[in-house]
Amino acid sequence: MKTLPLIKRFPVLVFLLLFGLLLFACSDPESPPLTEDPGYDRSTPDELLKMLAHSYMEKDLDGYGECLDDDFLFVFFDEIADTVGLPPDEPWWGKTADIACTRNMFEDPVVQSVAFTYEALDEWFAHQEVRPDTTYSGLFRRVDPLIEVTVSAGSEYDPILNFRVVESWLDIVVVPDRFTEGSWCILRIEEFHKVRLQAPLASGSAATESSSWGAIKSMWAEE
């Protein structure tokens, strides 16, 4: 094959050199490689529960709200429902009240951290939720939660206190999202008593009080 003289190949060499310099200038050797967002979605009921827990721990109110159906209900123990002013025959509140109390907790400066893990006690079962105006078809599962909210009044002389959910199981009903195809959301969470613990739990240097999720929510309920 006949090769070009160097003088004729000079423009090509200059172009390649400039192109290489441009690539080098645009690259950052210290930049981390791009990775996909490891966050959870709502494509399955299991992913939905993981997203709920992750949003709670990250104090992500938008993500938490996205997990809840517009007709979401949180059903309290009767004694807790009374403390937040709910009638005995309707011991629950809806999405608006739940989001409001969750916002209050997330934004409260005394809240140092929030933990949320759970263990599934059953498989998912087909479930129908019958309400006065609508019947919902979805899935049901009971989980054993470990939710812990660590609070401090902000002074070095004030003790750190952990409120830990160890008194209740959560019965969770999920349904297909009516507005987002291929997604799920939570229609109802209801607490049921486990064996009550009589003494506070030890947790390092912080005092720990056994609690329920509803009792924790009631601390930040809108008045």
N, C-alpha and C positions, 0 to 999 in steps of 0.2 A: 504494500500500500504506500502511495506517495505521501510524504509528510510535508506540512507547511513549513516554510522557513520561519525562524524565530521571530523575525520582524512582523510577519503576517499573523503569527499566533499571539502577539503581544496584547491586542485588545481583549482576547479571550482570557488570557492569564490575569489581566487587570480585573476583569469582571468577576472571575472566580475568587480572587483575593479579596475584593471588596465585599462579596457575598459572604465569605467566611468571617470577615471582621464584623459584619452586621449581625450574623448569628451569635457570635461571641458576645457582642455588646448587649444583645437582648436577653441573654441567659444570665441567671443568677445562681452561681454554684452553691450558695448557702440556702436557697429556697427549698423547703421540704417538697417532696413529690406530691402531686395532687391525688387525693383519695376521695372516694365517694362518702357522702354523709352517712355515718353509721347509725343514725337515728332510726327509731321504730316508726312504722306506719300503722294503718288500721285495716290492712288487707285481710287479716284473719282475726278471730276473737283472741287468740293467744297474743298476737302482735299488739292488739288494742290494749290488753292489760299491761303489757310491757311499756307501751307508750304512756299509759296513765301513771304508772309508777315512776317512769323517767321524768315526765313533766312535773310531777309533784316534787321529786328530789331537786330538780333544776329550778324550781320556782317559776316554771314556764306557764303563766296563766292562760295564754292563748292555746298552747298545746293541751293543757288540762281541759279547757272548755270545749275544744274540738272533739274530745273523747266522749262527751256527754250528749245524748239525744236532747232535742228541744223539750221533750216531755219527761225528761229525767226526774226521778224521785230518789231522795236519800231518806231511808226510814230509820228513825232513832229508836233506842230503848225508850220505853214509856217515861222513865224517870228523867231522862235527858230531854225528851220532847217537852216536858213540863217546864224545864228551866229556860227554854227558848220561846215559851209562849205558844206552843202548838197544842191544839185540842186533843183530848185523849183518843177520840175516834179517828183522828187524822194525824198521826205522829210523824209526819214527814214534811219536807220542803222540796221545792222544785229547783230547776237549774239556776234561775236568777239569784235566789238566796244562797245557793251553794257557791256560785261563782263569787258573790259579794264577800262571803266569809273567807273564802280561800284567798281572795285578793288582800283582805285585811291581814291575814296571817303572813302571806308572802312579803308584804310591804312593811310589816311591823319590825322596827329596828332591833327589838329584843330577841327576835328569832335568829339564832345563829346558824342552824342547819336543820334539814329535814331528810329523814331516811325513809325508804319505802321498799320493802321486799315482801314476798308472799310465797306460800306453798299451796299448790292446787290439791284439794282433798278429794275431788271427784273429777270424772271426765265431763265434757260438755254434754248436756241432755237437751232434747227438743223441749220447748216451753212455749206456752201461750199465756200472755199477760192480759187479763180481762179487766177493762176499766169501763166506767159508765158510758163513755162515748166511743170507745175504740177497743178492738182486740188486736194485740200485737203478737206476731209469731217470731220467735227467736230461739236463743239457747240459754241454758242456765248452768252455773257452776258455783260451788262453794269453795272459798279459799281461806287459808289461815294467814292473816296479815301480820307483818311486823313493821309498824309505822312508828317512827320516833321523831319527836320535835324537841329540839334543844333550845332552851331560852335562857336569857340572862337580862337583868335589869340594866346592864351597861356599866355598872360600877365594879371596880376590882374587889369591893367588899361584899357584893351581892353574890349569892351562890348561883351556880349553873344548875339548871333543873331539866331533866329529861322526862317528857311525857311519852310513855311507851304503850302502844296498843297491844295488850296481851289478854284482854278480857272478852274478846269477841271474835266470831267468825263473820265473814262477809258473804252473803248470798248475792250473786251478781247475775243480772239478766242483760244480755246483749241482743241487739237487733240490727238488721241491715240498715245502713244510712239511707234515708229517703231521698237525700239530695245529692249524694256522691256515690255513683255506681261502683261496686266492688269494695266498698268500705263498710266497717261496722262501727257502732257506737253503743254506749251503755245506757240502757233504759231505766234500770233500778239497781240500787245497792241497799241491802237491808242487813242490819247487824243482829246477831244472835249471841246470847251470853255463853261464854265458856265458864269453867270453874273460876270463881273469883279468888284473887290472891289477897291475903290479909295484910301483908307487910310490904313496904316499898322494896323495890329491887335495887341491888347494888350495881353500879355502873362506873367503875373507876373512881375518880374524885368527885363525880357529880351525883347528886341525889336523883333517884329515878322513881317516878310514880307510875303504877299500873293504871291504865286508862282504856277507854274505847275511842274509836275514831269519832263517833258522834260527840263524845265529851270534849275532845280536842276542838272539833268544829265549833262547839257552843262557846268556847272562849273568845272566838273572833266573830261571833254572829252579829249582824247588824241590829242595832237597837230600834 
